[in-house]
């Protein structure tokens, strides 16, 4: 058996181990995708079996699973000492794409507080990926400071062809401006966001950008 075959077999075993762990802790894959993972059981598992959980989360990161990165964020926010994952997350980020890139950047931001990790999230929002990934990015940016690059990316999101990308980008801009409301409760803006005319989207973007552009 050649080295390539051995490596392939080992990767399959690693993938299967993470899939089994993820199903056991977070639930059925379809429900995790549809409703989001339930991370609550993870903390007790970490407290009882930190070594095993850490190994599994590294497998998840190596397999490009966004849930693994989200789990690290959850543990960090829960007060668990998970700084050990900073290295694996940084290793994963350069090649990460789509929602996985968003979740890795979020986890690094939670661990470090460094605003530079908004940049990979902006990349996803302004890129040419799947609209669902852009929605994840638009929502994630609400946790960052409204730096010029963040606002610019969100304004571009407000002008996306997909309504839900426009909607969530607009909602994040409202939140970053300190407006505690939903876009649906701002009738003029919402009408522009729902419009099928790109001119209306540009007008909405300009209006939402005013707190930073004057």
C-alpha positions in Angstrom: 0.0 0.0 0.0 1.4 3.4 -1.0 1.8 6.4 1.2 -1.1 8.2 -0.6 -3.4 5.3 0.1 -2.4 5.3 3.8 -3.0 9.0 4.1 -6.4 8.7 2.4 -7.4 5.9 4.8 -6.3 7.9 7.8 -8.2 11.0 6.6 -11.3 8.9 6.2 -11.0 7.6 9.8 -10.4 11.1 11.1 -13.4 12.4 9.2 -15.6 9.6 10.5 -14.4 10.2 14.1 -15.4 13.9 13.9 -18.7 13.1 12.2 -19.6 10.6 15.0 -18.6 13.1 17.7 -20.5 15.9 16.1 -23.6 13.9 15.7 -23.4 12.8 19.4 -22.8 16.2 20.8 -24.6 18.6 18.5 -27.3 16.5 16.9 -28.3 15.3 13.5 -26.4 17.0 10.6 -29.6 18.1 8.8 -30.9 19.8 12.0 -27.6 21.3 12.7 -27.6 22.8 9.2 -31.2 23.9 9.3 -31.6 25.1 12.9 -28.0 25.5 14.1 -26.0 23.4 16.5 -27.0 23.1 20.2 -23.6 23.8 21.8 -24.9 23.5 25.4 -23.8 19.8 25.9 -20.3 20.7 24.7 -19.3 22.6 27.9 -19.9 19.7 30.2 -18.0 17.4 27.8 -15.1 19.9 27.8 -15.1 20.0 31.6 -15.0 16.2 31.8 -13.0 15.3 28.8 -11.0 18.3 27.6 -8.4 16.2 25.9 -10.9 14.3 23.8 -13.0 17.3 22.9 -9.9 19.2 21.9 -8.8 16.4 19.7 -12.2 16.2 18.0 -12.4 20.0 17.5 -9.0 19.9 15.8 -10.3 17.1 13.5 -13.3 19.3 12.7 -11.1 22.2 11.9 -8.8 20.1 9.7 -11.9 18.9 7.8 -13.2 22.4 7.3 -16.4 22.1 9.4 -17.8 25.5 10.5 -19.4 23.9 13.5 -15.9 23.1 15.0 -15.0 26.8 14.8 -18.3 27.8 16.3 -17.8 25.3 19.1 -14.5 27.0 20.0 -16.2 30.4 20.0 -18.9 29.0 22.3 -16.4 27.5 24.7 -14.4 30.8 24.8 -17.5 32.8 25.6 -18.5 30.3 28.3 -15.2 31.0 30.1 -13.4 27.8 29.1 -9.6 28.2 28.6 -9.4 27.4 24.8 -6.5 29.7 23.8 -4.7 26.5 22.6 -6.9 26.6 19.5 -5.4 29.9 18.3 -2.7 28.1 16.4 -5.0 25.6 14.6 -7.5 28.4 13.7 -4.7 30.6 12.3 -3.5 27.6 10.3 -7.0 27.0 8.9 -7.8 30.6 8.0 -5.7 31.2 4.8 -7.3 28.4 2.9 -10.8 28.6 4.5 -13.6 29.6 2.3 -17.3 30.5 2.7 -19.0 30.0 6.0 -16.0 28.1 7.3 -13.9 31.2 6.8 -16.5 33.3 8.6 -16.6 31.0 11.6 -12.8 30.7 11.8 -12.4 34.5 11.8 -15.2 34.8 14.4 -13.4 32.3 16.7 -10.1 34.1 16.3 -11.9 37.4 17.1 -13.4 35.9 20.2 -10.1 34.6 21.4 -8.0 37.7 20.6 -10.4 40.7 20.4 -8.4 41.7 17.3 -10.5 43.7 14.9 -8.3 42.6 12.0 -10.3 39.4 11.8 -13.2 41.4 10.3 -11.3 41.4 7.0 -11.8 37.7 6.2 -15.5 38.1 7.0 -15.7 41.1 4.6 -14.0 38.9 1.9 -16.9 36.4 2.1 -19.6 39.1 2.0 -18.1 40.9 -1.0 -17.0 37.7 -2.8 -18.8 35.7 -5.4 -19.8 32.8 -3.2 -23.1 31.3 -2.3 -25.7 33.7 -0.9 -26.1 31.7 2.3 -22.4 32.2 3.0 -22.8 36.0 2.4 -25.7 36.1 4.9 -23.5 34.4 7.5 -20.8 37.0 6.9 -23.3 39.9 7.1 -24.6 38.7 10.4 -21.1 38.0 11.8 -20.0 41.6 11.1 -22.4 42.9 13.7 -19.9 41.9 16.4 -17.1 44.0 14.9 -16.4 47.7 15.1 -17.8 49.8 12.2 -14.4 50.4 10.6 -14.4 51.9 7.1 -13.7 48.5 5.5 -16.6 46.8 7.4 -19.1 49.6 6.5 -17.9 49.4 2.9 -18.4 45.7 2.7 -21.9 45.9 4.2 -22.9 48.7 1.8 -21.9 46.4 -1.0 -24.0 43.7 0.7 -27.0 46.0 0.7 -26.7 46.1 -3.1 -26.4 42.3 -3.6 -28.7 40.6 -6.1 -30.1 38.3 -3.3 -32.7 39.9 -1.1 -31.7 38.1 2.1 -28.1 39.3 1.7 -29.4 42.9 1.3 -31.7 42.5 4.3 -29.0 41.1 6.7 -26.4 43.6 5.5 -28.9 46.5 6.2 -29.8 45.0 9.6 -26.1 44.9 10.6 -25.6 48.5 9.5 -28.5 49.5 11.7 -27.0 47.7 14.6 -23.6 49.1 14.2 -25.1 52.6 14.1 -26.8 51.9 17.4 -30.3 51.8 16.1 -32.1 49.2 18.1 -34.8 48.2 15.6 -35.2 45.9 12.7 -35.1 46.9 9.0 -38.8 46.0 8.7 -39.7 48.7 11.1 -38.0 51.4 9.0 -40.5 51.4 6.1 -38.7 53.6 3.6 -35.5 51.7 3.9 -37.2 48.3 3.9 -39.1 49.2 0.7 -35.8 50.0 -1.0 -34.2 46.8 0.2 -37.1 44.8 -1.1 -37.2 46.5 -4.4 -36.0 44.7 -7.5 -34.3 47.9 -8.7 -30.5 48.3 -8.2 -31.0 52.1 -7.9 -33.1 51.6 -4.8 -30.4 49.4 -3.3 -27.8 52.1 -3.9 -30.1 54.7 -2.3 -30.5 52.4 0.7 -26.8 51.9 1.0 -26.1 55.6 0.9 -28.8 56.2 3.6 -27.5 53.5 5.9 -23.9 54.8 5.5 -24.7 58.3 6.7 -23.7 57.8 10.3 -20.1 57.3 9.0 -20.1 59.4 5.8 -22.1 62.4 7.0 
